[in-house]
Amino acid sequence: MALPVQGKAGPATGQGADQDKAPTRRGTELVLLGFAAFIVSVALMLVEANQEQQLTFRIVWYGLAYLALFGVAHAAVRHWAPYADPLILPCVAVLNGLGLVMIYRIDLALAERALQAGREFNNDVPKQIAWTALALVLFLVVLRVVRDHRTLTKYSYMVGAAGLFLLALPAVLPSAIAPPINGAKIWLRVAGLSIQPGEFAKILLLIFFAGFLVSKRDLFMAAGRRVLGVDLPRARDLGPILFAWGVSVGVLVFQKDLGTSLLFFGTILVMLYVATERAVWVVTGLSLFVAGCLIAYQLFGHVQQRVANWLDPLATYDQDGGGFQIAQALFGQGTGGMGGTGLGAGRPDLVPLANSDFIIAAIAEELGFIGLAALLLVYTLLAMRGMRSALAVRDSFGKLLGGGLSFLLIMQVFVVVGGVTKLIPMTGLTSPFLSLGGSSLLANYILVALLLRISDAARRPQTPAPRKPVPQTPIAEAGTVLVERPK
């Protein structure tokens, strides 16, 4: 019977695995990126064939630009995060690519309408490609600078202060710099560019709360008085949740942004529940949020108009309150039915803001319920892979941060799709990676870079600790052992 040779690594079972032999799955990622490029290319050809009845040379340039951008992203992940999850980047590539296709398709329709009206029209898809390139540059910077996600805990309070500053900035600046758009004061216009600071503030505040909850977890685990069979938290421990409630309601009141308020507070509640495993925090937080929304509804006409559009969009169809948008979106989704009208064969341009806030309605019209369900499955897969990485990572901060980022993504999708389909009031949020706009794209690529960094730490095999040599007793000092010979 052969004995194992000491010092050689066994099979890769988690502990003691050889890092050089552990699979990185980068080849799988490359194959999936190629499949994503094939889907986007076919979608572009279908749009061209249905809109212009021919294939133009523009789709070649758009396709090459798409391949080049994500080829660079793949090379960066292969070099700087080789053990990252192989499905995250391909899911992002599919979503971003389909967003570019839909923006290009709506550009063709709007350009035709502008030509008939004798007006000039500037295509949006070249700008979106430029924003995608800039977002991928920022993605590379974050992936390169943040070599270990745990280092972010050192700057959690600084990051939190920066997030609060960005979140409150549009509310305190004059309307010349921060003009109200669609009733919400959340944009900054500088040198001809529109920036939404709240998109970056959400990620910064998540980093702060993850670091804070890890360091103060014991405070939230301690229970106060027991009332009606429920262990209520102590009054002095309610500070963080009251702070989150105050920030979210402040955003709702001063910026009139229901979407960011709901998104921020919901994500903080989930992180608090994950950290403490106490449902009372969720119940307390939701009660405070509902009370704040009811008060805001009584005080502000903008919130009342959003609720009226949600309850009966046809009643405000001819008004400027927004009923026309949601009604047109519902008409388009009804036209699409199960299978859709086909890419390039519908009329999504009849819906205002079809390439940004209502791009989900455009996809539902031309790809139908089946296409929209497939798109939502891609979002779900992306969030699930992020959650899986959060569960697998070995440190508490990474678990909270990864879980918070993944829930932030899927919560935003729920709020957007719920608003477009009239499940909840329309909030004005954009679909991640799909909608036209630079701020959301930049912030979401930062989110993806952090998820890849966490998944790299989760899947990277641990280096076995070197064994300490056992000191040998010198022969001269060794004791004498008397061994009796068996009879």
Disulfide bonds with the S-S distance in Angstrom:
none
